[in-house]
Amino acid sequence: MRIILKSEVANLGQPGDIVEVSPGYGRNFLIPRGLAINASEGGVRQAEHQLKLANGIKRKKLVVAQELAKKLENLAVSIRRETGDDEKLFGSVTNRDIVEALAAEGVELDRRLVNLEESIRSIGLFNVPVRLHAEVSANIRVYVIRA
């Protein structure tokens, strides 16, 4: 039985793929759950059209991510924190703090895109990676300074 996948199915394929499966698996599992449709002539044309649209959207998102990466590479943010005698911070600087500092500079990001391995707990300059797209990442310079 030939089917067109509507969403990702483990060990089978990605959305838009036309795959051959056993009739029982397709009829009793994939199609009723909305994971696939029958690969009729019209369905194949519809799947190809949807795939073209999805590829266009992916390309646009990639271009936007690349432009944002260029902007972020040239950007540095400063965060002020109280410190103790040994240059250690009272508290820490988290990805949420970095996103708030970026928002003050006019750059809106989701905090989950900031890949801070561990909270920043000292004063200094830190390069923080940001994952903007599956193929695009950038580094933000974060200055943590004494308040």
N, C-alpha and C positions, 0 to 999 in steps of 0.2 A: 504494500500500500504506500503510495506517495503522498506526503503531507508537506505543508508549509508551516514552519515554526513561527508562532506569534511572539514568543518570549524565549529566553535562554533556558535550555533543558540540559542538565548535566549529562555528559558523555554522549550527547546527540548533536547539538549545534546551537547556533546563535539565531536571533530573530531574522526572518527573511530567508533562511536556508531551506532548500527543498531536499528532504531526506526520505529514504525508504525505510519503513518500519513494518513490523508484523501487523496484520490487520487487527488483531485483538488489542494490541498496545495502542494503536492509533484510535480505533473506534471506542474502546472502553476506558481509556485513561487520558490521552492527550487532548482529543477533541472535546469531550465533556467538561474538562477543566479549563478550557479556553486557551490552552497552550499551543494549539495548532489548528489549522483548517485543512480541508481536503485540497489536494493539488489539481483542481480542475483547470481548464484552459483560462477561464476568467480569473480564477484565484491566483494563477501564476503571474498573469499580467498585473493584478492588483499588488501582489507581493513585490514585483520588480519596481513598480511605481513607488510603493512605500519605502523600499530600500534606497531609491534615488533621493527621495525627500530626506530620509534620515542621514544619508551621506552629506547632503547639502548643509543640514543643520550642524553636523559634526565639524565640517570645514569652517563654518562661521564661528562656532565656539572656539576652535583652535586659533583662529586669527585674533579674536578678542583676547584670549588668554596670552598670546604672544605679545600683543600690545601692552597689556597690563604688566607682563613680566618685565618689559623694557622700562616701564615707568617705575616699578618697584626696585629694580636694580640701581636706579639713580636716586633712590629715596632713603633718607635716614631719619629715624625718630628718636626722641629723647624722652626718657621716663624718669621722673624724680621720685626717690624713695628715702625714707629715714634710715640711717645706718647707726651701727654701734661703733665702738672704738676700733674694732678689728676689720673695718670695711665690709662687714657682713650686714645684709639688709634685715630690717625688722619685717618679716613676712617674705614674700617673693614676688617676682614678676612672672605672670602666666601668659598664655596665648590670648586670653581675654583682654589683658592690659595692653598687649601689643596691638590688637585689633582696634581698641579704643583710641590709641595714639595714632593709628593710621586713619581712623575716621576723622580725627581732628585735622589731619593733613588733606582730607578730601577723598580718601580711598576707602571704599566700602568692601569689606571681605567677610566671609564666614569664618568664625574662629576655628572651625575644624580643618581649614586649609592650612593653618599655621602649624608646622610640624616641630613643635618645641619638644625635644627629647625629655628634658627635665626642667622644672621651673628654675628661673635665674635667681640666685641667692647672693650675688655679690655685685660690686660696682665694676663697670668696665664696658668694653665694646664687644658685642656679640653678633655673629652672623646667624640669622634665623631663617631656615628654609621654609618656603611656601610652595605647596603643590597646587597649581592653578588648573591643571588639566593632566590627563594621563601621560601626555608627551611634553608638558611644559612645567618647569619649576623655576623659582627665582629665590634670591637671598635678600633679606632685608637687614640693613645695619641698624642695630638697636643699641643706643647709648643709655646705660643705666647710670644716673648721676646722683650725687648726694643732695638732699633737699635742704 
